[in-house]
């Protein structure tokens, strides 16, 4: 089952139970990176595991700093850079399909137990094809 809600609404009602939250390719500006981090922190505190990908790597530091602040972490988590190899997709600059080597940032975080004071990082890749 999937849920949809407004990331910019900090009062948005979250789904009752979330096992895994995936935030893929959303960190396009500072406001959105902060909003995604705050929503992810709310979900992690409720026990959801977290997978975040960032293809641009421009606002990932803003995201991790805000996530760490919201979760009370002493150090911000870091994105792992993963090479996808040659990817073909639409390019606005080229006006058509283009093939280029792609590297994305991937952050994986275990959910926190209610009342726990620390977050545990996953030690194995969930999706090695990222």
Rosetta constraint file for C-alpha pairs under 8 A:
AtomPair CA 3 CA 15 HARMONIC 6.55 0.50
AtomPair CA 5 CA 12 HARMONIC 6.81 0.50
AtomPair CA 5 CA 13 HARMONIC 7.80 0.50
AtomPair CA 5 CA 14 HARMONIC 7.52 0.50
AtomPair CA 6 CA 12 HARMONIC 6.65 0.50
AtomPair CA 7 CA 12 HARMONIC 7.77 0.50
AtomPair CA 7 CA 32 HARMONIC 7.85 0.50
AtomPair CA 7 CA 35 HARMONIC 5.88 0.50
AtomPair CA 7 CA 36 HARMONIC 6.06 0.50
AtomPair CA 7 CA 39 HARMONIC 6.48 0.50
AtomPair CA 8 CA 32 HARMONIC 7.31 0.50
AtomPair CA 8 CA 35 HARMONIC 5.49 0.50
AtomPair CA 8 CA 36 HARMONIC 7.77 0.50
AtomPair CA 10 CA 35 HARMONIC 7.70 0.50
AtomPair CA 10 CA 38 HARMONIC 7.59 0.50
AtomPair CA 10 CA 39 HARMONIC 7.14 0.50
AtomPair CA 14 CA 43 HARMONIC 7.85 0.50
AtomPair CA 18 CA 43 HARMONIC 7.28 0.50
AtomPair CA 18 CA 46 HARMONIC 8.00 0.50
AtomPair CA 18 CA 47 HARMONIC 7.46 0.50
AtomPair CA 18 CA 48 HARMONIC 5.39 0.50
AtomPair CA 19 CA 47 HARMONIC 7.06 0.50
AtomPair CA 19 CA 48 HARMONIC 4.68 0.50
AtomPair CA 19 CA 49 HARMONIC 6.13 0.50
AtomPair CA 20 CA 48 HARMONIC 5.14 0.50
AtomPair CA 20 CA 49 HARMONIC 4.65 0.50
AtomPair CA 20 CA 50 HARMONIC 5.75 0.50
AtomPair CA 20 CA 51 HARMONIC 7.47 0.50
AtomPair CA 21 CA 40 HARMONIC 7.45 0.50
AtomPair CA 21 CA 43 HARMONIC 7.36 0.50
AtomPair CA 21 CA 48 HARMONIC 6.25 0.50
AtomPair CA 21 CA 49 HARMONIC 6.15 0.50
AtomPair CA 21 CA 50 HARMONIC 4.93 0.50
AtomPair CA 21 CA 51 HARMONIC 6.28 0.50
AtomPair CA 22 CA 50 HARMONIC 6.08 0.50
AtomPair CA 22 CA 51 HARMONIC 4.89 0.50
AtomPair CA 22 CA 52 HARMONIC 5.84 0.50
AtomPair CA 23 CA 36 HARMONIC 7.71 0.50
AtomPair CA 23 CA 50 HARMONIC 7.94 0.50
AtomPair CA 23 CA 51 HARMONIC 6.38 0.50
AtomPair CA 23 CA 52 HARMONIC 4.73 0.50
AtomPair CA 23 CA 53 HARMONIC 6.48 0.50
AtomPair CA 24 CA 51 HARMONIC 7.86 0.50
AtomPair CA 24 CA 52 HARMONIC 5.60 0.50
AtomPair CA 24 CA 53 HARMONIC 4.79 0.50
AtomPair CA 24 CA 54 HARMONIC 6.58 0.50
AtomPair CA 25 CA 52 HARMONIC 7.82 0.50
AtomPair CA 25 CA 53 HARMONIC 5.67 0.50
AtomPair CA 25 CA 54 HARMONIC 4.94 0.50
AtomPair CA 25 CA 55 HARMONIC 6.03 0.50
AtomPair CA 25 CA 56 HARMONIC 7.99 0.50
AtomPair CA 26 CA 32 HARMONIC 7.26 0.50
AtomPair CA 26 CA 33 HARMONIC 7.33 0.50
AtomPair CA 26 CA 36 HARMONIC 7.70 0.50
AtomPair CA 26 CA 53 HARMONIC 7.98 0.50
AtomPair CA 26 CA 54 HARMONIC 6.97 0.50
AtomPair CA 27 CA 32 HARMONIC 5.96 0.50
AtomPair CA 27 CA 33 HARMONIC 4.78 0.50
AtomPair CA 27 CA 36 HARMONIC 7.64 0.50
AtomPair CA 27 CA 54 HARMONIC 6.43 0.50
AtomPair CA 27 CA 56 HARMONIC 7.78 0.50
AtomPair CA 27 CA 58 HARMONIC 7.91 0.50
AtomPair CA 27 CA 59 HARMONIC 5.90 0.50
AtomPair CA 27 CA 60 HARMONIC 6.84 0.50
AtomPair CA 27 CA 63 HARMONIC 7.63 0.50
AtomPair CA 28 CA 32 HARMONIC 6.60 0.50
AtomPair CA 28 CA 33 HARMONIC 7.01 0.50
AtomPair CA 28 CA 56 HARMONIC 7.61 0.50
AtomPair CA 28 CA 58 HARMONIC 7.77 0.50
AtomPair CA 28 CA 59 HARMONIC 6.85 0.50
AtomPair CA 29 CA 33 HARMONIC 6.10 0.50
AtomPair CA 29 CA 59 HARMONIC 6.35 0.50
AtomPair CA 30 CA 34 HARMONIC 6.21 0.50
AtomPair CA 30 CA 59 HARMONIC 6.25 0.50
AtomPair CA 30 CA 62 HARMONIC 6.73 0.50
AtomPair CA 31 CA 35 HARMONIC 6.21 0.50
AtomPair CA 32 CA 36 HARMONIC 5.96 0.50
AtomPair CA 33 CA 37 HARMONIC 6.15 0.50
AtomPair CA 33 CA 59 HARMONIC 6.35 0.50
AtomPair CA 33 CA 60 HARMONIC 7.24 0.50
AtomPair CA 33 CA 62 HARMONIC 6.36 0.50
AtomPair CA 33 CA 63 HARMONIC 4.90 0.50
AtomPair CA 34 CA 38 HARMONIC 6.21 0.50
AtomPair CA 34 CA 62 HARMONIC 6.65 0.50
AtomPair CA 34 CA 63 HARMONIC 5.57 0.50
AtomPair CA 34 CA 66 HARMONIC 6.06 0.50
AtomPair CA 34 CA 67 HARMONIC 7.96 0.50
AtomPair CA 35 CA 39 HARMONIC 6.24 0.50
AtomPair CA 36 CA 40 HARMONIC 5.98 0.50
AtomPair CA 36 CA 63 HARMONIC 7.32 0.50
AtomPair CA 37 CA 41 HARMONIC 6.02 0.50
AtomPair CA 37 CA 63 HARMONIC 5.39 0.50
AtomPair CA 37 CA 64 HARMONIC 7.13 0.50
AtomPair CA 37 CA 66 HARMONIC 5.92 0.50
AtomPair CA 37 CA 67 HARMONIC 4.86 0.50
AtomPair CA 38 CA 42 HARMONIC 6.32 0.50
AtomPair CA 38 CA 66 HARMONIC 7.01 0.50
AtomPair CA 38 CA 67 HARMONIC 6.34 0.50
AtomPair CA 38 CA 70 HARMONIC 6.60 0.50
AtomPair CA 39 CA 43 HARMONIC 6.36 0.50
AtomPair CA 40 CA 44 HARMONIC 6.06 0.50
AtomPair CA 40 CA 50 HARMONIC 7.25 0.50
AtomPair CA 40 CA 67 HARMONIC 7.41 0.50
AtomPair CA 41 CA 45 HARMONIC 6.06 0.50
AtomPair CA 41 CA 67 HARMONIC 5.95 0.50
AtomPair CA 41 CA 70 HARMONIC 6.15 0.50
AtomPair CA 41 CA 71 HARMONIC 6.15 0.50
AtomPair CA 42 CA 46 HARMONIC 6.53 0.50
AtomPair CA 43 CA 47 HARMONIC 6.59 0.50
AtomPair CA 43 CA 48 HARMONIC 5.46 0.50
AtomPair CA 43 CA 111 HARMONIC 7.85 0.50
AtomPair CA 44 CA 48 HARMONIC 4.71 0.50
AtomPair CA 44 CA 49 HARMONIC 6.21 0.50
AtomPair CA 44 CA 50 HARMONIC 6.86 0.50
AtomPair CA 44 CA 110 HARMONIC 7.40 0.50
AtomPair CA 44 CA 111 HARMONIC 4.63 0.50
AtomPair CA 44 CA 112 HARMONIC 5.71 0.50
AtomPair CA 45 CA 71 HARMONIC 7.58 0.50
AtomPair CA 45 CA 111 HARMONIC 6.59 0.50
AtomPair CA 45 CA 112 HARMONIC 5.22 0.50
AtomPair CA 45 CA 113 HARMONIC 6.88 0.50
AtomPair CA 45 CA 114 HARMONIC 6.38 0.50
AtomPair CA 46 CA 111 HARMONIC 7.18 0.50
AtomPair CA 46 CA 112 HARMONIC 6.76 0.50
AtomPair CA 46 CA 113 HARMONIC 7.06 0.50
AtomPair CA 46 CA 114 HARMONIC 6.43 0.50
AtomPair CA 47 CA 110 HARMONIC 7.86 0.50
AtomPair CA 47 CA 111 HARMONIC 4.21 0.50
AtomPair CA 47 CA 112 HARMONIC 4.96 0.50
AtomPair CA 47 CA 113 HARMONIC 5.65 0.50
AtomPair CA 47 CA 114 HARMONIC 7.15 0.50
AtomPair CA 48 CA 110 HARMONIC 7.09 0.50
AtomPair CA 48 CA 111 HARMONIC 4.52 0.50
AtomPair CA 48 CA 112 HARMONIC 7.36 0.50
AtomPair CA 49 CA 108 HARMONIC 7.58 0.50
AtomPair CA 49 CA 109 HARMONIC 5.75 0.50
AtomPair CA 49 CA 110 HARMONIC 4.45 0.50
AtomPair CA 49 CA 111 HARMONIC 4.29 0.50
AtomPair CA 50 CA 107 HARMONIC 7.71 0.50
AtomPair CA 50 CA 108 HARMONIC 5.52 0.50
AtomPair CA 50 CA 109 HARMONIC 4.96 0.50
AtomPair CA 50 CA 110 HARMONIC 6.31 0.50
AtomPair CA 50 CA 111 HARMONIC 6.94 0.50
AtomPair CA 51 CA 106 HARMONIC 7.10 0.50
AtomPair CA 51 CA 107 HARMONIC 5.74 0.50
AtomPair CA 51 CA 108 HARMONIC 4.63 0.50
AtomPair CA 51 CA 109 HARMONIC 6.65 0.50
AtomPair CA 52 CA 106 HARMONIC 5.72 0.50
AtomPair CA 52 CA 107 HARMONIC 5.10 0.50
AtomPair CA 52 CA 108 HARMONIC 6.55 0.50
AtomPair CA 53 CA 104 HARMONIC 6.67 0.50
AtomPair CA 53 CA 105 HARMONIC 5.46 0.50
AtomPair CA 53 CA 106 HARMONIC 4.54 0.50
AtomPair CA 53 CA 107 HARMONIC 6.41 0.50
AtomPair CA 54 CA 60 HARMONIC 6.91 0.50
AtomPair CA 54 CA 104 HARMONIC 5.73 0.50
AtomPair CA 54 CA 105 HARMONIC 4.99 0.50
AtomPair CA 54 CA 106 HARMONIC 6.59 0.50
AtomPair CA 55 CA 102 HARMONIC 7.94 0.50
AtomPair CA 55 CA 103 HARMONIC 6.90 0.50
AtomPair CA 55 CA 104 HARMONIC 4.52 0.50
AtomPair CA 55 CA 105 HARMONIC 6.23 0.50
AtomPair CA 56 CA 104 HARMONIC 7.31 0.50
AtomPair CA 57 CA 104 HARMONIC 7.40 0.50
AtomPair CA 57 CA 105 HARMONIC 6.58 0.50
AtomPair CA 59 CA 63 HARMONIC 6.39 0.50
AtomPair CA 60 CA 64 HARMONIC 6.15 0.50
AtomPair CA 60 CA 79 HARMONIC 7.49 0.50
AtomPair CA 61 CA 65 HARMONIC 5.99 0.50
AtomPair CA 62 CA 66 HARMONIC 6.18 0.50
AtomPair CA 63 CA 67 HARMONIC 6.06 0.50
AtomPair CA 64 CA 68 HARMONIC 6.00 0.50
AtomPair CA 64 CA 76 HARMONIC 5.50 0.50
AtomPair CA 64 CA 77 HARMONIC 5.92 0.50
AtomPair CA 64 CA 78 HARMONIC 6.83 0.50
AtomPair CA 65 CA 69 HARMONIC 6.18 0.50
AtomPair CA 65 CA 76 HARMONIC 5.49 0.50
AtomPair CA 65 CA 77 HARMONIC 7.98 0.50
AtomPair CA 66 CA 70 HARMONIC 6.08 0.50
AtomPair CA 67 CA 71 HARMONIC 6.13 0.50
AtomPair CA 67 CA 76 HARMONIC 7.31 0.50
AtomPair CA 68 CA 72 HARMONIC 5.81 0.50
AtomPair CA 68 CA 73 HARMONIC 4.78 0.50
AtomPair CA 68 CA 74 HARMONIC 7.14 0.50
AtomPair CA 68 CA 75 HARMONIC 6.66 0.50
AtomPair CA 68 CA 76 HARMONIC 4.92 0.50
AtomPair CA 68 CA 77 HARMONIC 7.04 0.50
AtomPair CA 69 CA 73 HARMONIC 6.34 0.50
AtomPair CA 69 CA 76 HARMONIC 7.99 0.50
AtomPair CA 71 CA 118 HARMONIC 7.80 0.50
AtomPair CA 71 CA 119 HARMONIC 7.85 0.50
AtomPair CA 72 CA 117 HARMONIC 7.66 0.50
AtomPair CA 72 CA 118 HARMONIC 7.67 0.50
AtomPair CA 73 CA 118 HARMONIC 6.71 0.50
AtomPair CA 73 CA 119 HARMONIC 7.51 0.50
AtomPair CA 77 CA 107 HARMONIC 7.67 0.50
AtomPair CA 78 CA 107 HARMONIC 6.59 0.50
AtomPair CA 79 CA 105 HARMONIC 5.07 0.50
AtomPair CA 79 CA 106 HARMONIC 5.04 0.50
AtomPair CA 79 CA 107 HARMONIC 4.67 0.50
AtomPair CA 80 CA 105 HARMONIC 5.28 0.50
AtomPair CA 80 CA 106 HARMONIC 5.09 0.50
AtomPair CA 80 CA 107 HARMONIC 6.21 0.50
AtomPair CA 81 CA 103 HARMONIC 6.39 0.50
AtomPair CA 81 CA 104 HARMONIC 5.59 0.50
AtomPair CA 81 CA 105 HARMONIC 4.48 0.50
AtomPair CA 81 CA 106 HARMONIC 6.33 0.50
AtomPair CA 82 CA 103 HARMONIC 5.41 0.50
AtomPair CA 82 CA 104 HARMONIC 5.39 0.50
AtomPair CA 82 CA 105 HARMONIC 6.20 0.50
AtomPair CA 82 CA 106 HARMONIC 7.02 0.50
AtomPair CA 82 CA 130 HARMONIC 6.63 0.50
AtomPair CA 83 CA 101 HARMONIC 7.80 0.50
AtomPair CA 83 CA 102 HARMONIC 6.02 0.50
AtomPair CA 83 CA 103 HARMONIC 4.20 0.50
AtomPair CA 83 CA 104 HARMONIC 6.47 0.50
AtomPair CA 83 CA 130 HARMONIC 7.58 0.50
AtomPair CA 84 CA 101 HARMONIC 7.03 0.50
AtomPair CA 84 CA 102 HARMONIC 5.37 0.50
AtomPair CA 84 CA 103 HARMONIC 5.70 0.50
AtomPair CA 84 CA 104 HARMONIC 7.41 0.50
AtomPair CA 84 CA 129 HARMONIC 7.41 0.50
AtomPair CA 84 CA 130 HARMONIC 6.26 0.50
AtomPair CA 85 CA 100 HARMONIC 7.84 0.50
AtomPair CA 85 CA 101 HARMONIC 4.96 0.50
AtomPair CA 85 CA 102 HARMONIC 5.70 0.50
AtomPair CA 85 CA 103 HARMONIC 7.39 0.50
AtomPair CA 86 CA 99 HARMONIC 6.21 0.50
AtomPair CA 86 CA 100 HARMONIC 5.22 0.50
AtomPair CA 86 CA 101 HARMONIC 4.33 0.50
AtomPair CA 86 CA 102 HARMONIC 6.42 0.50
AtomPair CA 87 CA 99 HARMONIC 5.33 0.50
AtomPair CA 87 CA 100 HARMONIC 5.55 0.50
AtomPair CA 87 CA 101 HARMONIC 6.09 0.50
AtomPair CA 87 CA 102 HARMONIC 6.52 0.50
AtomPair CA 88 CA 97 HARMONIC 6.42 0.50
AtomPair CA 88 CA 98 HARMONIC 5.41 0.50
AtomPair CA 88 CA 99 HARMONIC 4.10 0.50
AtomPair CA 88 CA 100 HARMONIC 6.58 0.50
AtomPair CA 89 CA 97 HARMONIC 5.15 0.50
AtomPair CA 89 CA 98 HARMONIC 5.68 0.50
AtomPair CA 89 CA 99 HARMONIC 6.55 0.50
AtomPair CA 90 CA 95 HARMONIC 7.51 0.50
AtomPair CA 90 CA 96 HARMONIC 5.43 0.50
AtomPair CA 90 CA 97 HARMONIC 4.32 0.50
AtomPair CA 90 CA 98 HARMONIC 6.19 0.50
AtomPair CA 91 CA 95 HARMONIC 5.80 0.50
AtomPair CA 91 CA 96 HARMONIC 5.49 0.50
AtomPair CA 91 CA 97 HARMONIC 5.67 0.50
AtomPair CA 91 CA 98 HARMONIC 5.89 0.50
AtomPair CA 92 CA 96 HARMONIC 6.82 0.50
AtomPair CA 94 CA 98 HARMONIC 7.11 0.50
AtomPair CA 104 CA 130 HARMONIC 7.64 0.50
AtomPair CA 106 CA 130 HARMONIC 7.88 0.50
AtomPair CA 108 CA 121 HARMONIC 6.65 0.50
AtomPair CA 108 CA 122 HARMONIC 6.14 0.50
AtomPair CA 109 CA 119 HARMONIC 7.36 0.50
AtomPair CA 109 CA 120 HARMONIC 6.52 0.50
AtomPair CA 109 CA 121 HARMONIC 4.83 0.50
AtomPair CA 109 CA 122 HARMONIC 5.76 0.50
AtomPair CA 110 CA 119 HARMONIC 6.71 0.50
AtomPair CA 110 CA 120 HARMONIC 5.49 0.50
AtomPair CA 110 CA 121 HARMONIC 5.65 0.50
AtomPair CA 110 CA 122 HARMONIC 5.96 0.50
AtomPair CA 111 CA 119 HARMONIC 7.05 0.50
AtomPair CA 111 CA 120 HARMONIC 7.56 0.50
AtomPair CA 112 CA 116 HARMONIC 6.18 0.50
AtomPair CA 112 CA 118 HARMONIC 7.18 0.50
AtomPair CA 112 CA 119 HARMONIC 5.76 0.50
AtomPair CA 112 CA 120 HARMONIC 7.52 0.50
